[in-house]
Each structure stands twice: as structure tokens, then as C-alpha cells.
Amino acid sequence: MSPHRIQDSVITAALDATDGNVRKVQKFSRHRNLNTLMIYDDNRGRDQGDVTDLLDEMF
């Protein structure tokens, strides 16, 4: 466990708690670059798995 991992977990939890409101979490985390938060937001989703499931149903 490192400070960076704790920060990752807190930011991900904040995104979950705010239903993905990256603007609020940006202010909370003090990240200047919104693209950085989008990485956290993308990682908390299950988009790849959802698309895989959809494709699996087609075949």
C-alpha cells in the first residue's frame, strides 16, 4: 500500500459517491487536468466487459 494507491482509491470512491461527477471530484482532488480524472472514471466502469457480453450474445 502506497500513498498513491490510497489517493487512487479515494478518488475512485469519490467518483462512485458522486455518480461520476468529475467536476466535483476535480475540485475535491485538486487535479488541474480533467483528463487525469477521466482515467479514474474510465477505470471504474465496466465498459469493456459490457461490450464483450453484447458481442458474445451475437454469436
Predicted model as a PDB file, atoms N, CA, C, CB and O in Angstrom, pLDDT in the B-factor column:
MODEL        1                                                                  
ATOM      1  N   MET A   1       0.856  -1.179   0.000  1.00 70.00           N  
ATOM      2  CA  MET A   1       0.000   0.000   0.000  1.00 70.00           C  
ATOM      3  C   MET A   1       0.896   1.234   0.000  1.00 70.00           C  
ATOM      4  CB  MET A   1      -0.970   0.003   1.231  1.00 70.00           C  
ATOM      5  O   MET A   1       1.806   1.366   0.818  1.00 70.00           O  
ATOM      6  N   SER A   2       0.617   2.113  -0.922  1.00 82.00           N  
ATOM      7  CA  SER A   2       1.404   3.342  -1.038  1.00 82.00           C  
ATOM      8  C   SER A   2       0.461   4.547  -0.977  1.00 82.00           C  
ATOM      9  CB  SER A   2       2.235   3.352  -2.366  1.00 82.00           C  
ATOM     10  O   SER A   2      -0.748   4.398  -1.155  1.00 82.00           O  
ATOM     11  N   PRO A   3       1.007   5.730  -0.727  1.00 82.00           N  
ATOM     12  CA  PRO A   3       0.152   6.927  -0.718  1.00 82.00           C  
ATOM     13  C   PRO A   3      -0.581   7.128  -2.046  1.00 82.00           C  
ATOM     14  CB  PRO A   3       0.991   8.164  -0.407  1.00 82.00           C  
ATOM     15  O   PRO A   3      -1.726   7.579  -2.063  1.00 82.00           O  
ATOM     16  N   HIS A   4       0.072   6.798  -3.140  1.00 77.00           N  
ATOM     17  CA  HIS A   4      -0.582   6.967  -4.448  1.00 77.00           C  
ATOM     18  C   HIS A   4      -1.758   6.016  -4.600  1.00 77.00           C  
ATOM     19  CB  HIS A   4       0.422   6.740  -5.587  1.00 77.00           C  
ATOM     20  O   HIS A   4      -2.790   6.396  -5.154  1.00 77.00           O  
ATOM     21  N   ARG A   5      -1.621   4.786  -4.119  1.00 80.00           N  
ATOM     22  CA  ARG A   5      -2.731   3.825  -4.191  1.00 80.00           C  
ATOM     23  C   ARG A   5      -3.911   4.279  -3.335  1.00 80.00           C  
ATOM     24  CB  ARG A   5      -2.263   2.432  -3.740  1.00 80.00           C  
ATOM     25  O   ARG A   5      -5.069   4.110  -3.715  1.00 80.00           O  
ATOM     26  N   ILE A   6      -3.599   4.858  -2.176  1.00 85.00           N  
ATOM     27  CA  ILE A   6      -4.669   5.381  -1.313  1.00 85.00           C  
ATOM     28  C   ILE A   6      -5.383   6.522  -2.028  1.00 85.00           C  
ATOM     29  CB  ILE A   6      -4.100   5.866   0.057  1.00 85.00           C  
ATOM     30  O   ILE A   6      -6.611   6.602  -2.012  1.00 85.00           O  
ATOM     31  N   GLN A   7      -4.609   7.401  -2.652  1.00 83.00           N  
ATOM     32  CA  GLN A   7      -5.196   8.511  -3.401  1.00 83.00           C  
ATOM     33  C   GLN A   7      -6.089   7.975  -4.518  1.00 83.00           C  
ATOM     34  CB  GLN A   7      -4.091   9.424  -3.983  1.00 83.00           C  
ATOM     35  O   GLN A   7      -7.195   8.478  -4.714  1.00 83.00           O  
ATOM     36  N   ASP A   8      -5.627   6.965  -5.252  1.00 82.00           N  
ATOM     37  CA  ASP A   8      -6.435   6.360  -6.313  1.00 82.00           C  
ATOM     38  C   ASP A   8      -7.755   5.838  -5.766  1.00 82.00           C  
ATOM     39  CB  ASP A   8      -5.663   5.225  -6.992  1.00 82.00           C  
ATOM     40  O   ASP A   8      -8.814   6.059  -6.354  1.00 82.00           O  
ATOM     41  N   SER A   9      -7.682   5.147  -4.639  1.00 84.00           N  
ATOM     42  CA  SER A   9      -8.889   4.566  -4.042  1.00 84.00           C  
ATOM     43  C   SER A   9      -9.868   5.638  -3.599  1.00 84.00           C  
ATOM     44  CB  SER A   9      -8.521   3.686  -2.857  1.00 84.00           C  
ATOM     45  O   SER A   9     -11.076   5.500  -3.792  1.00 84.00           O  
ATOM     46  N   VAL A  10      -9.348   6.711  -3.003  1.00 88.00           N  
ATOM     47  CA  VAL A  10     -10.223   7.794  -2.532  1.00 88.00           C  
ATOM     48  C   VAL A  10     -10.887   8.501  -3.711  1.00 88.00           C  
ATOM     49  CB  VAL A  10      -9.423   8.809  -1.686  1.00 88.00           C  
ATOM     50  O   VAL A  10     -12.077   8.812  -3.659  1.00 88.00           O  
ATOM     51  N   ILE A  11     -10.127   8.753  -4.763  1.00 88.00           N  
ATOM     52  CA  ILE A  11     -10.703   9.430  -5.935  1.00 88.00           C  
ATOM     53  C   ILE A  11     -11.751   8.550  -6.595  1.00 88.00           C  
ATOM     54  CB  ILE A  11      -9.602   9.797  -6.953  1.00 88.00           C  
ATOM     55  O   ILE A  11     -12.808   9.040  -6.991  1.00 88.00           O  
ATOM     56  N   THR A  12     -11.475   7.262  -6.718  1.00 86.00           N  
ATOM     57  CA  THR A  12     -12.455   6.337  -7.295  1.00 86.00           C  
ATOM     58  C   THR A  12     -13.717   6.286  -6.433  1.00 86.00           C  
ATOM     59  CB  THR A  12     -11.848   4.921  -7.437  1.00 86.00           C  
ATOM     60  O   THR A  12     -14.829   6.283  -6.960  1.00 86.00           O  
ATOM     61  N   ALA A  13     -13.548   6.246  -5.114  1.00 89.00           N  
ATOM     62  CA  ALA A  13     -14.706   6.234  -4.210  1.00 89.00           C  
ATOM     63  C   ALA A  13     -15.498   7.532  -4.334  1.00 89.00           C  
ATOM     64  CB  ALA A  13     -14.252   6.026  -2.747  1.00 89.00           C  
ATOM     65  O   ALA A  13     -16.729   7.513  -4.291  1.00 89.00           O  
ATOM     66  N   ALA A  14     -14.805   8.657  -4.486  1.00 91.00           N  
ATOM     67  CA  ALA A  14     -15.496   9.937  -4.651  1.00 91.00           C  
ATOM     68  C   ALA A  14     -16.292   9.958  -5.955  1.00 91.00           C  
ATOM     69  CB  ALA A  14     -14.487  11.102  -4.624  1.00 91.00           C  
ATOM     70  O   ALA A  14     -17.403  10.486  -5.994  1.00 91.00           O  
ATOM     71  N   LEU A  15     -15.734   9.393  -7.010  1.00 88.00           N  
ATOM     72  CA  LEU A  15     -16.466   9.313  -8.277  1.00 88.00           C  
ATOM     73  C   LEU A  15     -17.699   8.430  -8.131  1.00 88.00           C  
ATOM     74  CB  LEU A  15     -15.556   8.771  -9.395  1.00 88.00           C  
ATOM     75  O   LEU A  15     -18.762   8.752  -8.661  1.00 88.00           O  
ATOM     76  N   ASP A  16     -17.563   7.326  -7.419  1.00 88.00           N  
ATOM     77  CA  ASP A  16     -18.720   6.452  -7.180  1.00 88.00           C  
ATOM     78  C   ASP A  16     -19.783   7.189  -6.366  1.00 88.00           C  
ATOM     79  CB  ASP A  16     -18.285   5.155  -6.447  1.00 88.00           C  
ATOM     80  O   ASP A  16     -20.971   7.117  -6.679  1.00 88.00           O  
ATOM     81  N   ALA A  17     -19.352   7.897  -5.320  1.00 92.00           N  
ATOM     82  CA  ALA A  17     -20.291   8.584  -4.428  1.00 92.00           C  
ATOM     83  C   ALA A  17     -21.021   9.722  -5.129  1.00 92.00           C  
ATOM     84  CB  ALA A  17     -19.558   9.120  -3.212  1.00 92.00           C  
ATOM     85  O   ALA A  17     -22.162  10.029  -4.784  1.00 92.00           O  
ATOM     86  N   THR A  18     -20.376  10.351  -6.106  1.00 91.00           N  
ATOM     87  CA  THR A  18     -20.997  11.474  -6.816  1.00 91.00           C  
ATOM     88  C   THR A  18     -21.606  11.045  -8.145  1.00 91.00           C  
ATOM     89  CB  THR A  18     -19.973  12.573  -7.054  1.00 91.00           C  
ATOM     90  O   THR A  18     -21.976  11.883  -8.968  1.00 91.00           O  
ATOM     91  N   ASP A  19     -21.706   9.751  -8.347  1.00 88.00           N  
ATOM     92  CA  ASP A  19     -22.244   9.191  -9.585  1.00 88.00           C  
ATOM     93  C   ASP A  19     -21.470   9.697 -10.805  1.00 88.00           C  
ATOM     94  CB  ASP A  19     -23.730   9.540  -9.724  1.00 88.00           C  
ATOM     95  O   ASP A  19     -22.047  10.022 -11.842  1.00 88.00           O  
ATOM     96  N   GLY A  20     -20.146   9.751 -10.646  1.00 86.00           N  
ATOM     97  CA  GLY A  20     -19.286  10.102 -11.766  1.00 86.00           C  
ATOM     98  C   GLY A  20     -19.187  11.594 -12.060  1.00 86.00           C  
ATOM     99  O   GLY A  20     -18.823  11.979 -13.171  1.00 86.00           O  
ATOM    100  N   ASN A  21     -19.499  12.426 -11.098  1.00 91.00           N  
ATOM    101  CA  ASN A  21     -19.418  13.874 -11.311  1.00 91.00           C  
ATOM    102  C   ASN A  21     -17.951  14.305 -11.242  1.00 91.00           C  
ATOM    103  CB  ASN A  21     -20.277  14.649 -10.251  1.00 91.00           C  
ATOM    104  O   ASN A  21     -17.428  14.610 -10.170  1.00 91.00           O  
ATOM    105  N   VAL A  22     -17.306  14.323 -12.400  1.00 89.00           N  
ATOM    106  CA  VAL A  22     -15.874  14.601 -12.438  1.00 89.00           C  
ATOM    107  C   VAL A  22     -15.554  16.040 -12.041  1.00 89.00           C  
ATOM    108  CB  VAL A  22     -15.328  14.319 -13.824  1.00 89.00           C  
ATOM    109  O   VAL A  22     -14.465  16.302 -11.532  1.00 89.00           O  
ATOM    110  N   ARG A  23     -16.458  16.962 -12.256  1.00 91.00           N  
ATOM    111  CA  ARG A  23     -16.208  18.359 -11.864  1.00 91.00           C  
ATOM    112  C   ARG A  23     -16.099  18.498 -10.345  1.00 91.00           C  
ATOM    113  CB  ARG A  23     -17.330  19.274 -12.394  1.00 91.00           C  
ATOM    114  O   ARG A  23     -15.195  19.162  -9.838  1.00 91.00           O  
ATOM    115  N   LYS A  24     -17.021  17.870  -9.629  1.00 93.00           N  
ATOM    116  CA  LYS A  24     -16.957  17.917  -8.158  1.00 93.00           C  
ATOM    117  C   LYS A  24     -15.693  17.237  -7.653  1.00 93.00           C  
ATOM    118  CB  LYS A  24     -18.199  17.246  -7.535  1.00 93.00           C  
ATOM    119  O   LYS A  24     -15.013  17.751  -6.765  1.00 93.00           O  
ATOM    120  N   VAL A  25     -15.386  16.089  -8.221  1.00 92.00           N  
ATOM    121  CA  VAL A  25     -14.224  15.338  -7.764  1.00 92.00           C  
ATOM    122  C   VAL A  25     -12.937  16.055  -8.163  1.00 92.00           C  
ATOM    123  CB  VAL A  25     -14.243  13.912  -8.338  1.00 92.00           C  
ATOM    124  O   VAL A  25     -11.926  15.947  -7.469  1.00 92.00           O  
ATOM    125  N   GLN A  26     -12.969  16.777  -9.264  1.00 93.00           N  
ATOM    126  CA  GLN A  26     -11.797  17.562  -9.656  1.00 93.00           C  
ATOM    127  C   GLN A  26     -11.496  18.616  -8.586  1.00 93.00           C  
ATOM    128  CB  GLN A  26     -12.025  18.237 -11.041  1.00 93.00           C  
ATOM    129  O   GLN A  26     -10.338  18.815  -8.218  1.00 93.00           O  
ATOM    130  N   LYS A  27     -12.510  19.274  -8.103  1.00 92.00           N  
ATOM    131  CA  LYS A  27     -12.319  20.275  -7.046  1.00 92.00           C  
ATOM    132  C   LYS A  27     -11.855  19.613  -5.753  1.00 92.00           C  
ATOM    133  CB  LYS A  27     -13.622  21.059  -6.800  1.00 92.00           C  
ATOM    134  O   LYS A  27     -10.989  20.137  -5.052  1.00 92.00           O  
ATOM    135  N   PHE A  28     -12.437  18.466  -5.448  1.00 93.00           N  
ATOM    136  CA  PHE A  28     -12.069  17.724  -4.239  1.00 93.00           C  
ATOM    137  C   PHE A  28     -10.614  17.258  -4.293  1.00 93.00           C  
ATOM    138  CB  PHE A  28     -12.997  16.517  -4.053  1.00 93.00           C  
ATOM    139  O   PHE A  28      -9.877  17.398  -3.318  1.00 93.00           O  
ATOM    140  N   SER A  29     -10.213  16.715  -5.416  1.00 91.00           N  
ATOM    141  CA  SER A  29      -8.872  16.125  -5.537  1.00 91.00           C  
ATOM    142  C   SER A  29      -7.804  17.144  -5.921  1.00 91.00           C  
ATOM    143  CB  SER A  29      -8.892  15.014  -6.562  1.00 91.00           C  
ATOM    144  O   SER A  29      -6.609  16.876  -5.802  1.00 91.00           O  
ATOM    145  N   ARG A  30      -8.245  18.319  -6.383  1.00 91.00           N  
ATOM    146  CA  ARG A  30      -7.358  19.393  -6.821  1.00 91.00           C  
ATOM    147  C   ARG A  30      -6.500  19.002  -8.023  1.00 91.00           C  
ATOM    148  CB  ARG A  30      -6.465  19.812  -5.679  1.00 91.00           C  
ATOM    149  O   ARG A  30      -5.397  19.519  -8.200  1.00 91.00           O  
ATOM    150  N   HIS A  31      -7.009  18.091  -8.843  1.00 88.00           N  
ATOM    151  CA  HIS A  31      -6.342  17.792 -10.112  1.00 88.00           C  
ATOM    152  C   HIS A  31      -6.622  18.943 -11.072  1.00 88.00           C  
ATOM    153  CB  HIS A  31      -6.831  16.420 -10.713  1.00 88.00           C  
ATOM    154  O   HIS A  31      -7.772  19.342 -11.252  1.00 88.00           O  
ATOM    155  N   ARG A  32      -5.595  19.460 -11.670  1.00 88.00           N  
ATOM    156  CA  ARG A  32      -5.797  20.557 -12.620  1.00 88.00           C  
ATOM    157  C   ARG A  32      -6.345  20.053 -13.946  1.00 88.00           C  
ATOM    158  CB  ARG A  32      -4.488  21.306 -12.852  1.00 88.00           C  
ATOM    159  O   ARG A  32      -7.164  20.714 -14.585  1.00 88.00           O  
ATOM    160  N   ASN A  33      -5.891  18.891 -14.345  1.00 89.00           N  
ATOM    161  CA  ASN A  33      -6.240  18.358 -15.656  1.00 89.00           C  
ATOM    162  C   ASN A  33      -7.422  17.396 -15.537  1.00 89.00           C  
ATOM    163  CB  ASN A  33      -5.026  17.648 -16.294  1.00 89.00           C  
ATOM    164  O   ASN A  33      -7.327  16.355 -14.886  1.00 89.00           O  
ATOM    165  N   LEU A  34      -8.519  17.753 -16.163  1.00 88.00           N  
ATOM    166  CA  LEU A  34      -9.714  16.909 -16.121  1.00 88.00           C  
ATOM    167  C   LEU A  34      -9.468  15.548 -16.770  1.00 88.00           C  
ATOM    168  CB  LEU A  34     -10.878  17.610 -16.815  1.00 88.00           C  
ATOM    169  O   LEU A  34     -10.099  14.561 -16.394  1.00 88.00           O  
ATOM    170  N   ASN A  35      -8.566  15.490 -17.730  1.00 88.00           N  
ATOM    171  CA  ASN A  35      -8.254  14.215 -18.383  1.00 88.00           C  
ATOM    172  C   ASN A  35      -7.699  13.195 -17.403  1.00 88.00           C  
ATOM    173  CB  ASN A  35      -7.262  14.431 -19.511  1.00 88.00           C  
ATOM    174  O   ASN A  35      -7.910  11.994 -17.572  1.00 88.00           O  
ATOM    175  N   THR A  36      -6.997  13.656 -16.390  1.00 86.00           N  
ATOM    176  CA  THR A  36      -6.483  12.741 -15.368  1.00 86.00           C  
ATOM    177  C   THR A  36      -7.634  12.055 -14.651  1.00 86.00           C  
ATOM    178  CB  THR A  36      -5.594  13.494 -14.357  1.00 86.00           C  
ATOM    179  O   THR A  36      -7.602  10.846 -14.422  1.00 86.00           O  
ATOM    180  N   LEU A  37      -8.647  12.828 -14.299  1.00 85.00           N  
ATOM    181  CA  LEU A  37      -9.803  12.237 -13.617  1.00 85.00           C  
ATOM    182  C   LEU A  37     -10.585  11.310 -14.531  1.00 85.00           C  
ATOM    183  CB  LEU A  37     -10.721  13.329 -13.090  1.00 85.00           C  
ATOM    184  O   LEU A  37     -11.183  10.338 -14.069  1.00 85.00           O  
ATOM    185  N   MET A  38     -10.584  11.601 -15.804  1.00 87.00           N  
ATOM    186  CA  MET A  38     -11.295  10.732 -16.743  1.00 87.00           C  
ATOM    187  C   MET A  38     -10.676   9.339 -16.762  1.00 87.00           C  
ATOM    188  CB  MET A  38     -11.281  11.339 -18.158  1.00 87.00           C  
ATOM    189  O   MET A  38     -11.379   8.357 -17.001  1.00 87.00           O  
ATOM    190  N   ILE A  39      -9.389   9.238 -16.517  1.00 83.00           N  
ATOM    191  CA  ILE A  39      -8.736   7.922 -16.435  1.00 83.00           C  
ATOM    192  C   ILE A  39      -9.313   7.144 -15.256  1.00 83.00           C  
ATOM    193  CB  ILE A  39      -7.185   8.071 -16.289  1.00 83.00           C  
ATOM    194  O   ILE A  39      -9.636   5.964 -15.387  1.00 83.00           O  
ATOM    195  N   TYR A  40      -9.442   7.802 -14.109  1.00 81.00           N  
ATOM    196  CA  TYR A  40     -10.052   7.144 -12.945  1.00 81.00           C  
ATOM    197  C   TYR A  40     -11.492   6.739 -13.255  1.00 81.00           C  
ATOM    198  CB  TYR A  40     -10.013   8.075 -11.709  1.00 81.00           C  
ATOM    199  O   TYR A  40     -11.925   5.641 -12.905  1.00 81.00           O  
ATOM    200  N   ASP A  41     -12.219   7.626 -13.906  1.00 79.00           N  
ATOM    201  CA  ASP A  41     -13.616   7.344 -14.221  1.00 79.00           C  
ATOM    202  C   ASP A  41     -13.736   6.168 -15.189  1.00 79.00           C  
ATOM    203  CB  ASP A  41     -14.286   8.586 -14.813  1.00 79.00           C  
ATOM    204  O   ASP A  41     -14.599   5.307 -15.019  1.00 79.00           O  
ATOM    205  N   ASP A  42     -12.880   6.135 -16.192  1.00 77.00           N  
ATOM    206  CA  ASP A  42     -12.899   5.015 -17.145  1.00 77.00           C  
ATOM    207  C   ASP A  42     -12.562   3.701 -16.453  1.00 77.00           C  
ATOM    208  CB  ASP A  42     -11.911   5.268 -18.295  1.00 77.00           C  
ATOM    209  O   ASP A  42     -13.150   2.667 -16.770  1.00 77.00           O  
ATOM    210  N   ASN A  43     -11.636   3.729 -15.524  1.00 74.00           N  
ATOM    211  CA  ASN A  43     -11.215   2.500 -14.845  1.00 74.00           C  
ATOM    212  C   ASN A  43     -12.280   1.955 -13.909  1.00 74.00           C  
ATOM    213  CB  ASN A  43      -9.946   2.748 -14.070  1.00 74.00           C  
ATOM    214  O   ASN A  43     -12.293   0.757 -13.626  1.00 74.00           O  
ATOM    215  N   ARG A  44     -13.163   2.800 -13.430  1.00 75.00           N  
ATOM    216  CA  ARG A  44     -14.184   2.301 -12.506  1.00 75.00           C  
ATOM    217  C   ARG A  44     -15.367   1.682 -13.246  1.00 75.00           C  
ATOM    218  CB  ARG A  44     -14.672   3.428 -11.606  1.00 75.00           C  
ATOM    219  O   ARG A  44     -16.194   0.997 -12.644  1.00 75.00           O  
ATOM    220  N   GLY A  45     -15.440   1.924 -14.530  1.00 71.00           N  
ATOM    221  CA  GLY A  45     -16.536   1.383 -15.323  1.00 71.00           C  
ATOM    222  C   GLY A  45     -16.282  -0.045 -15.759  1.00 71.00           C  
ATOM    223  O   GLY A  45     -15.193  -0.586 -15.570  1.00 71.00           O  
ATOM    224  N   ARG A  46     -17.287  -0.636 -16.335  1.00 71.00           N  
ATOM    225  CA  ARG A  46     -17.185  -1.998 -16.826  1.00 71.00           C  
ATOM    226  C   ARG A  46     -17.496  -2.019 -18.319  1.00 71.00           C  
ATOM    227  CB  ARG A  46     -18.139  -2.938 -16.050  1.00 71.00           C  
ATOM    228  O   ARG A  46     -18.067  -2.981 -18.833  1.00 71.00           O  
ATOM    229  N   ASP A  47     -17.110  -0.943 -19.009  1.00 70.00           N  
ATOM    230  CA  ASP A  47     -17.452  -0.800 -20.411  1.00 70.00           C  
ATOM    231  C   ASP A  47     -16.914  -1.939 -21.264  1.00 70.00           C  
ATOM    232  CB  ASP A  47     -16.936   0.507 -20.929  1.00 70.00           C  
ATOM    233  O   ASP A  47     -17.635  -2.472 -22.108  1.00 70.00           O  
ATOM    234  N   GLN A  48     -15.673  -2.314 -21.060  1.00 69.00           N  
ATOM    235  CA  GLN A  48     -15.094  -3.384 -21.868  1.00 69.00           C  
ATOM    236  C   GLN A  48     -15.854  -4.688 -21.658  1.00 69.00           C  
ATOM    237  CB  GLN A  48     -13.611  -3.574 -21.528  1.00 69.00           C  
ATOM    238  O   GLN A  48     -16.145  -5.403 -22.617  1.00 69.00           O  
ATOM    239  N   GLY A  49     -16.172  -4.993 -20.412  1.00 75.00           N  
ATOM    240  CA  GLY A  49     -16.928  -6.209 -20.132  1.00 75.00           C  
ATOM    241  C   GLY A  49     -18.329  -6.175 -20.713  1.00 75.00           C  
ATOM    242  O   GLY A  49     -18.830  -7.188 -21.200  1.00 75.00           O  
ATOM    243  N   ASP A  50     -18.962  -5.010 -20.661  1.00 78.00           N  
ATOM    244  CA  ASP A  50     -20.313  -4.872 -21.219  1.00 78.00           C  
ATOM    245  C   ASP A  50     -20.316  -5.110 -22.725  1.00 78.00           C  
ATOM    246  CB  ASP A  50     -20.882  -3.479 -20.909  1.00 78.00           C  
ATOM    247  O   ASP A  50     -21.188  -5.806 -23.245  1.00 78.00           O  
ATOM    248  N   VAL A  51     -19.346  -4.537 -23.420  1.00 78.00           N  
ATOM    249  CA  VAL A  51     -19.267  -4.723 -24.875  1.00 78.00           C  
ATOM    250  C   VAL A  51     -18.949  -6.177 -25.199  1.00 78.00           C  
ATOM    251  CB  VAL A  51     -18.197  -3.789 -25.494  1.00 78.00           C  
ATOM    252  O   VAL A  51     -19.506  -6.740 -26.141  1.00 78.00           O  
ATOM    253  N   THR A  52     -18.064  -6.781 -24.431  1.00 79.00           N  
ATOM    254  CA  THR A  52     -17.746  -8.197 -24.642  1.00 79.00           C  
ATOM    255  C   THR A  52     -18.991  -9.051 -24.479  1.00 79.00           C  
ATOM    256  CB  THR A  52     -16.652  -8.662 -23.665  1.00 79.00           C  
ATOM    257  O   THR A  52     -19.226  -9.959 -25.275  1.00 79.00           O  
ATOM    258  N   ASP A  53     -19.790  -8.772 -23.456  1.00 84.00           N  
ATOM    259  CA  ASP A  53     -21.032  -9.526 -23.247  1.00 84.00           C  
ATOM    260  C   ASP A  53     -22.002  -9.346 -24.414  1.00 84.00           C  
ATOM    261  CB  ASP A  53     -21.704  -9.090 -21.941  1.00 84.00           C  
ATOM    262  O   ASP A  53     -22.630 -10.308 -24.857  1.00 84.00           O  
ATOM    263  N   LEU A  54     -22.123  -8.114 -24.911  1.00 83.00           N  
ATOM    264  CA  LEU A  54     -23.004  -7.868 -26.052  1.00 83.00           C  
ATOM    265  C   LEU A  54     -22.556  -8.644 -27.287  1.00 83.00           C  
ATOM    266  CB  LEU A  54     -23.053  -6.376 -26.365  1.00 83.00           C  
ATOM    267  O   LEU A  54     -23.374  -9.237 -27.990  1.00 83.00           O  
ATOM    268  N   LEU A  55     -21.259  -8.634 -27.542  1.00 85.00           N  
ATOM    269  CA  LEU A  55     -20.743  -9.366 -28.697  1.00 85.00           C  
ATOM    270  C   LEU A  55     -20.912 -10.866 -28.536  1.00 85.00           C  
ATOM    271  CB  LEU A  55     -19.280  -9.036 -28.917  1.00 85.00           C  
ATOM    272  O   LEU A  55     -21.180 -11.581 -29.501  1.00 85.00           O  
ATOM    273  N   ASP A  56     -20.753 -11.330 -27.311  1.00 86.00           N  
ATOM    274  CA  ASP A  56     -20.915 -12.760 -27.020  1.00 86.00           C  
ATOM    275  C   ASP A  56     -22.339 -13.213 -27.327  1.00 86.00           C  
ATOM    276  CB  ASP A  56     -20.571 -13.057 -25.546  1.00 86.00           C  
ATOM    277  O   ASP A  56     -22.554 -14.324 -27.812  1.00 86.00           O  
ATOM    278  N   GLU A  57     -23.307 -12.348 -27.043  1.00 88.00           N  
ATOM    279  CA  GLU A  57     -24.718 -12.695 -27.293  1.00 88.00           C  
ATOM    280  C   GLU A  57     -25.015 -12.773 -28.784  1.00 88.00           C  
ATOM    281  CB  GLU A  57     -25.649 -11.666 -26.633  1.00 88.00           C  
ATOM    282  O   GLU A  57     -25.961 -13.445 -29.193  1.00 88.00           O  
ATOM    283  N   MET A  58     -24.214 -12.091 -29.600  1.00 86.00           N  
ATOM    284  CA  MET A  58     -24.448 -12.084 -31.036  1.00 86.00           C  
ATOM    285  C   MET A  58     -24.026 -13.393 -31.696  1.00 86.00           C  
ATOM    286  CB  MET A  58     -23.710 -10.929 -31.670  1.00 86.00           C  
ATOM    287  O   MET A  58     -24.531 -13.748 -32.762  1.00 86.00           O  
ATOM    288  N   PHE A  59     -23.112 -14.097 -31.069  1.00 79.00           N  
ATOM    289  CA  PHE A  59     -22.567 -15.302 -31.699  1.00 79.00           C  
ATOM    290  C   PHE A  59     -23.031 -16.523 -30.999  1.00 79.00           C  
ATOM    291  CB  PHE A  59     -21.067 -15.273 -31.720  1.00 79.00           C  
ATOM    292  O   PHE A  59     -22.671 -17.633 -31.391  1.00 79.00           O  
TER     293      PHE A  59                                                      
ENDMDL                                                                          
END                                                                             
